[in-house]
Structure formats: structure tokens, C-alpha cells
Amino acid sequence: MTPVFGVVIKAASGLSLYANRIQGLTQGGIAPISGTDPVTGLPLPVINANQALPPFKSTQYEVGGKLRVGRVNASLAAYQIEQPRSFAAPDPNAPGFLRFDSFGEQRNRGIEFSVDGEVTRGLRLIAGASILDAKLRNTGIAAQVGNKTPGVPDYLLNGNVEWDVPFAPAPALTVTGRVVRTGKQKVDAANTLQIPAWTRVDLGLRYVAIVAERPLTLRFNVDDIANERYWASSFDQFAPQLLQGQPRTYKLSASVDF
């Protein structure tokens, strides 16, 4: 059973305030064959390798508001999520082995702001910003308690713009752009390593034509147009690991509406 409670108040025309409490079930992790001792940093075998942990329950609290002004929507929310944290730790009953299990919890707090809409005729915007505070609690390892959760950035910024080219047969040609900014992230639970903040810029074109009385949409996108080299994210469930950001990538696609 995962209960959900919520309330929405229509405070004024175009303005809604809300609050909710949500509990959810998430599939438990599967124990790896080996891991890194979070105390010594040495690789050790996992005594319960390949064991699937039972589903765990997370709890989320959120309050916020949504505002609509003309063709523009804006929202602001604050939230907190609490969930167990699974990792491999020394097994007190089996020296020289690790046991993969849920130890302590991960608490995520954050503030999110988003805005979307048609700013002016032919110019559309979708943007958002988040400030994140993710902490480890009650893990049983003194060097980790109160540390930042690996792989969770300090902040996230993103902006998406679409512009219908006015001198093309409307709305045939659209220029698209996206900017993503991700704050620095801790790599390990001990918070001894971190990856720096990074920024990626994507650009694209979308062209709509009528073929056999059906709309044909052609898309051409270039992701990471500056070909930036960066570490996109990190995680430390079994051992500290990094995820590399994609290089400059070209995408071409076509679709037909039936």
C-alpha cells in the first residue's frame, strides 16, 4: 500500500497552491559480486552476491504553487524525499567480506522553479532551475554521516527555446536550442572526490512539410555543439564510478503523422 494525500487551493484567478505527501515502492537493488570497503577503500568480495533486496519505501513531501499569466506558466515547489540507502559494508559476522544491504537513509531536499509558454508570437520557452541538498543519514559509518550523496549535483539549470522563422512559410521552419548547466557532484560517499560543474549546448532545426496531404516532420540536431569533455554524473553504490558525457552528436530523423 502506497498512500497519497494532497490538497489544492485555488487562491486566485490563474494561481493554485498545493501540498502533498506521497509514499512509493521502489525495486530493491541486487548485490554485486564485489565492492569497495567504505572504511579502508580496499576491494572485497560480497558475501550475499546476486541477492535481490526487497522493495523499499520512499516518502515525499512537497508544497508549491502554480501561476498562469497570459500564455506563460510558472511554478515554484519545495520538496523532501526520504528513502533507504543500499550499499556494500563490512559484514561483522564474516571478516574479509562485505554485505550488500540497506544502511541508513538518503534525504533529498530541494527547491524547483520552472517557466514555460509562448513569450511572443513564434517564440516559445521552457526553462527550469533546481537547488538540491542530498545528505546521507544514519549509515553506521562515521565518515559518511551528514555527507552529500554521490551523484547529486548542487544545482541544475536548463533552458529550451523554439523560434519559428518568420520569413519561412509558417510554421514550416523552427530553430531549437537547449542549454544545460549541472553543478558539481561528489563521487564517493566519503566526499573525498568530486567532479566539476559542466555546461552543454544543443542546437537544432525542425522542418514541417505536407507530403501526400500528411505532415512530414524533419529534424536535425547537434548535441554538445562545442564538443565539451566532461563527466556527466557519478555514483557510489558498489564502488565510486563516473559516467562520461557524450561528445558532439549529430541526429537526423523524420516522422509522418497518420
C-alpha positions in Angstrom: 0.0 0.0 0.0 1.4 3.4 -1.0 -0.9 6.1 0.3 -1.1 9.6 -1.4 -2.5 12.7 0.3 -2.8 16.0 -1.3 -4.7 19.3 -1.3 -5.0 22.1 -3.9 -6.3 25.6 -3.2 -7.4 27.9 -5.9 -6.1 31.1 -4.3 -6.9 33.5 -7.2 -7.5 33.5 -10.9 -4.6 31.7 -12.5 -3.0 30.9 -9.1 -3.1 27.5 -7.4 -1.4 26.4 -4.2 -0.8 22.8 -3.3 0.7 20.4 -0.8 1.1 16.6 -0.9 2.6 13.6 0.8 3.4 10.5 -1.3 4.7 7.1 -0.4 6.1 4.9 -3.1 7.6 1.5 -3.6 10.9 1.1 -5.5 12.6 -2.1 -6.6 15.5 -3.1 -4.3 19.0 -3.4 -5.6 20.9 -6.6 -6.5 24.0 -7.4 -4.6 27.2 -7.2 -6.7 30.0 -9.8 -6.7 32.5 -7.5 -5.1 32.7 -3.9 -3.8 34.9 -1.4 -2.1 35.2 -1.3 1.7 33.9 2.2 2.6 36.3 2.4 5.5 39.6 1.2 4.0 38.9 1.7 0.3 40.0 -1.9 -0.4 38.1 -4.2 -2.8 36.4 -7.1 -1.1 34.0 -9.9 -2.1 30.3 -9.6 -1.3 29.0 -12.5 0.8 25.4 -12.2 -0.5 26.4 -11.7 -4.2 23.4 -11.6 -6.6 20.8 -11.4 -3.8 17.9 -9.1 -4.6 16.9 -6.8 -1.8 13.2 -6.4 -1.1 11.4 -3.3 -2.4 11.9 -0.3 -0.2 9.5 2.6 0.6 10.2 6.2 -0.1 8.3 9.2 1.3 8.0 12.5 -0.4 6.6 15.8 1.0 6.0 18.7 -1.4 4.5 22.2 -1.2 4.3 24.7 -4.1 2.3 27.0 -6.3 1.4 27.4 -10.0 0.7 30.7 -11.7 -0.6 31.4 -15.2 -0.2 34.8 -16.8 -1.5 35.0 -20.3 0.4 32.3 -22.3 3.1 31.8 -19.7 3.0 29.3 -16.9 5.3 29.4 -13.8 5.7 27.1 -10.9 7.7 27.0 -7.6 7.9 24.0 -5.3 9.9 22.8 -2.3 10.2 19.1 -1.5 11.8 16.5 0.7 12.3 12.8 -0.2 13.5 10.2 2.3 14.5 6.7 1.2 16.8 3.9 2.4 20.3 3.8 1.0 21.7 0.5 -0.2 25.5 -0.2 -0.4 28.1 -2.8 0.5 29.5 -2.6 4.0 31.8 -4.8 6.1 29.9 -7.8 7.5 30.7 -8.1 11.2 29.9 -11.8 11.1 32.2 -12.6 8.2 35.6 -10.8 8.4 37.1 -10.0 5.0 33.6 -9.9 3.3 31.1 -7.2 2.5 27.3 -7.5 2.8 25.0 -5.6 0.4 22.0 -4.2 2.3 20.1 -1.1 3.2 22.1 1.0 5.7 20.7 4.3 6.9 18.9 6.6 4.5 19.3 9.3 1.8 17.4 12.5 2.4 16.9 14.8 -0.6 15.7 18.4 -0.2 15.3 20.9 -3.0 13.6 23.9 -4.5 12.4 23.9 -8.1 11.3 26.7 -10.3 10.0 26.3 -13.9 8.5 28.5 -16.5 7.1 27.7 -19.9 4.9 29.3 -22.6 4.9 31.4 -25.7 6.8 34.6 -24.8 5.8 36.3 -28.0 4.3 35.0 -31.2 6.5 32.3 -32.6 8.9 32.2 -29.6 8.4 29.5 -27.0 10.4 28.9 -23.8 10.7 26.0 -21.4 13.2 26.6 -18.5 13.8 25.4 -15.0 16.2 25.7 -12.1 16.7 23.5 -9.1 18.7 23.8 -5.9 19.5 20.4 -4.3 20.6 19.3 -0.9 21.0 15.5 -0.7 22.5 14.1 2.5 23.4 10.7 3.9 22.0 9.9 7.4 22.3 7.1 9.9 24.6 4.9 7.7 26.5 3.5 10.6 29.8 4.8 9.1 31.0 7.9 10.9 32.9 9.1 7.8 29.7 9.2 5.8 27.0 10.6 8.1 26.0 14.1 7.0 27.9 13.9 3.8 26.5 14.8 0.4 25.0 12.0 -1.6 27.2 11.0 -4.5 25.9 11.8 -8.0 23.5 14.5 -6.9 24.6 18.0 -8.1 24.3 21.2 -6.1 22.1 22.7 -8.7 20.5 22.2 -12.1 19.7 24.8 -14.8 18.1 24.2 -18.2 16.6 26.3 -20.9 14.8 25.2 -24.1 13.9 27.7 -26.8 11.9 27.3 -30.0 11.7 30.0 -32.7 9.5 29.8 -35.8 11.5 31.5 -38.6 9.1 34.3 -39.7 10.3 34.5 -43.3 9.6 30.8 -43.9 6.1 29.5 -44.7 4.7 29.4 -41.1 5.1 27.2 -39.2 7.4 25.2 -41.6 10.9 26.0 -40.2 11.7 26.2 -36.4 15.1 26.7 -34.8 15.6 25.0 -31.5 18.2 25.4 -28.8 18.9 24.0 -25.3 21.4 24.9 -22.6 22.0 22.5 -19.7 24.1 23.5 -16.6 24.8 21.0 -13.9 26.6 21.8 -10.6 29.5 19.9 -9.1 28.9 16.4 -7.7 30.5 14.3 -5.1 31.9 11.0 -6.4 32.2 8.9 -3.2 30.2 8.6 0.0 33.2 9.9 2.0 33.1 13.1 -0.1 36.9 13.0 -0.8 36.4 13.3 -4.6 34.1 15.4 -6.8 33.5 16.2 -10.5 33.3 19.9 -11.5 30.2 21.7 -12.9 29.6 21.4 -16.6 27.6 23.1 -19.4 26.2 21.7 -22.6 24.6 23.5 -25.5 22.4 21.7 -28.1 21.1 23.3 -31.4 18.7 22.0 -34.0 16.2 22.6 -36.8 12.7 21.3 -37.4 11.0 21.5 -40.8 7.4 20.6 -41.4 6.2 19.9 -45.0 2.9 18.5 -46.4 3.6 15.3 -48.4 0.6 13.3 -49.8 -1.7 15.5 -47.6 0.1 14.4 -44.5 2.5 16.4 -42.3 6.1 15.3 -42.7 8.5 16.5 -39.9 12.3 16.5 -40.5 14.6 17.1 -37.5 18.3 17.8 -37.4 20.0 18.2 -34.0 23.6 18.7 -32.8 24.0 17.8 -29.2 27.0 19.3 -27.3 27.8 21.6 -30.2 31.0 22.8 -28.5 32.2 19.2 -28.1 32.9 19.8 -24.4 34.6 17.0 -22.5 33.0 16.4 -19.1 31.9 13.8 -16.5 28.1 13.8 -16.7 27.5 12.1 -13.3 28.8 9.7 -10.7 27.5 7.1 -8.3 28.9 5.1 -5.4 26.6 2.1 -4.7 29.1 -0.6 -5.2 32.3 1.4 -5.8 32.9 5.0 -7.0 32.2 5.3 -10.7 31.9 8.0 -13.3 29.7 8.5 -16.3 31.3 10.3 -19.2 29.3 13.0 -21.1 28.5 12.3 -24.7 30.7 14.0 -27.3 29.3 16.2 -30.1 26.5 14.1 -31.6 24.6 14.6 -34.9 21.0 13.4 -35.1 18.7 13.3 -38.1 15.1 11.9 -38.0 11.9 12.0 -39.9 8.3 11.3 -38.9 4.9 11.3 -40.6 1.5 11.9 -38.8 -1.2 9.4 -39.9 
